[in-house]
Each structure stands twice: as C-alpha cells, then as structure tokens.
Amino acid sequence: MLEAFLRAGIWMPNSCNQGTCGTCKLQVVCGEVDHGDSPLETLTAEERAAGLALACQARPLAETEVALRGSEPGRTTHVLRDLTATVVGVEEIARDTRRILLGLEEPLAFSAGQYVELLVPGTTERRPYSLANTAEEDKVLELHVRRVPGGVASEWLFGPVAVGDRVEVRGPLGDFHAPDADEDQGEPMVLIGGGTGLAPLLGIARTALARHPERTVVLYHGVRVEADLYDTDRLEELAAGHPGFSFVTVLSREAVRGHRHGYAPDAFVEDIAGARGWSGWLCGPPPMVEAGVKAFKRRRMAPRLIHREKFTAADAPAP
Ligand code: FES
C-alpha cells in the first residue's frame, strides 16, 4: 500500500520500509488487508484486531479504505520512482567507507535527507542509502557507504563496482528530510551524525544554510577513530562561508588532539546549555539516536522539533 500511495504522489509517513519502525501504521477503515511480513513486535495482535496495518507491508485484498493517523496538510510529496543510474564516481573517503556517485538520465525530485534503495546488481536484494545531496543536486546522487562484512551490497560496492556500471535505483523514500521552505523559520539547528549518518545531515545543513545563511547550525560527527572521519574539508569550507555554522568531530575509541573524545550526544550536552526553540536532527545507529533524543530533551528541545533516522542493519548478507 505504501508503494501505491507514494507512486501516486500521495504523502504517507514512512521510514524503514521494512516493517520495523512502525512509522507507516495506518487505520483500515473498511475492506481487508493481508499483513504480509508485518512483525508482531511492530504490529501487535491487538493492533491488527483493532484494524491497524503497516502500509509498507500490507496488501489490500479487496477495495479498502484507510485513514492516516495524524496528518500533515500541505506536506511536499515526491513521487516514488524507479530509475536506472550509472556509477560515475567511486571514492575511498575513510576507513571502509566509500563515496558512490550515481548519474541519472533525468532528475529525481526529493527533499534533502531522504534515501533511495539500490537493487544490488546480480541479486534481488535492495539496500537503502541516504542521499547527501540538496534537492537542487538532482542529477548526480551522492551516497556514503560503509562496508558491512558479508553484506550483499558491500560485496559489490567494495568489490567489482566500476564507473560505467548500471544500477537500478528506487526512491525517494523516508520522512527524514529538511523542512519545506515555507515552514522553515530559520531556527537554530543541531545535527548529530554517527559514521555515514553524516550523509543526510550534509544535505539538510546545506539546505538550511542556503535558505537562512546567518542561522546557527551546529553539526556533530561521531565516529570510533580518526580514520573513520571524512569530509572535514567540506565542513570547514561550509564554516568558512557561514559564520553561524560550526562542526565538532567526536571520537569514541581514541583520544586525538583536535577532536573531542567520547560520544557526540554528550559533547552536545557539554557545549550547549539550552536548546529551547532549536530543531534537532539525528542520524546513525539506534543507540546513538536514542542518546541524542535524550540529550536534546535534556536541553529543553521540543519533541516535535526532534527528527531522527535510525540506521538498521542496512546491508545484511543475502538470505
Ligand atoms: S514499518 Fe513501515 S515504514 Fe517502517
């Protein structure tokens, strides 16, 4: 059902597209659905009995009417599309981390922060990757990819991938994205990314600064060791052009001069005494995101201004 709505350009909340986050839960008003692979942890037996369904897993079995739980009127929706892309760049950017650039024949409309799925060549497996682009950078998609040992996409992206390869792309997906221009009040922002969770934050921060060049934007990039850091030159360039932008690199497993030692959410709590009226953006492994939510609340950020994207085991081995 989710796919049908998104392909028709109708907004529906969604995040993981795998039945694990519960974002796409909706109410079946009448009709009947097959819940497919909906896990019981995400959609309990009681919820099924009460007529709830996960849009990303359910298929209608008859004419079915559904209602969204809560709505966001006027929300920008980009049509979900299938495209064939060409690999135009493969760059080693950090330890076990690559930047992959995918050229499109026609532009893809999306909001900064959303993700696409790649159909791994030679398999039937799709893997999600956040876009590091702003919405204007719509002809060459930029992905940051971390190697997952045995991961089906890693086998390709850290193996035979080559410039000129063709790959099927589906997107855009996800609710983690920069606010629509007419809703963006230019409030101060803090962004915390773990590892390649930096990717969507780069798109969101650059979008926010293009709209309000003077706004305060603080970005924390948390990784394990210095060799995991990347794009610091890009962040320095952004800081040089925007006096309100600053970034902090945080290493959890080693103490190195010039970087903070510890965890990025803790560094935020140490640095910023109050974040009332700020918006917060978190992308990375679930424990980091959960710690980030707590840190934001501790500094009085309103829950409605906290946005998060959890990386699940994105590139598991093929079943
Ligand atoms: S459970 Fe459907 S989008 Fe996450």
Residues whose N, C-alpha, C, O or C-beta is under 5 A from the ligand:
A	BS01	FES	N14 S15 C16 N17 Q18 G19 T20 C21 G22 T23 C24 L54 C56
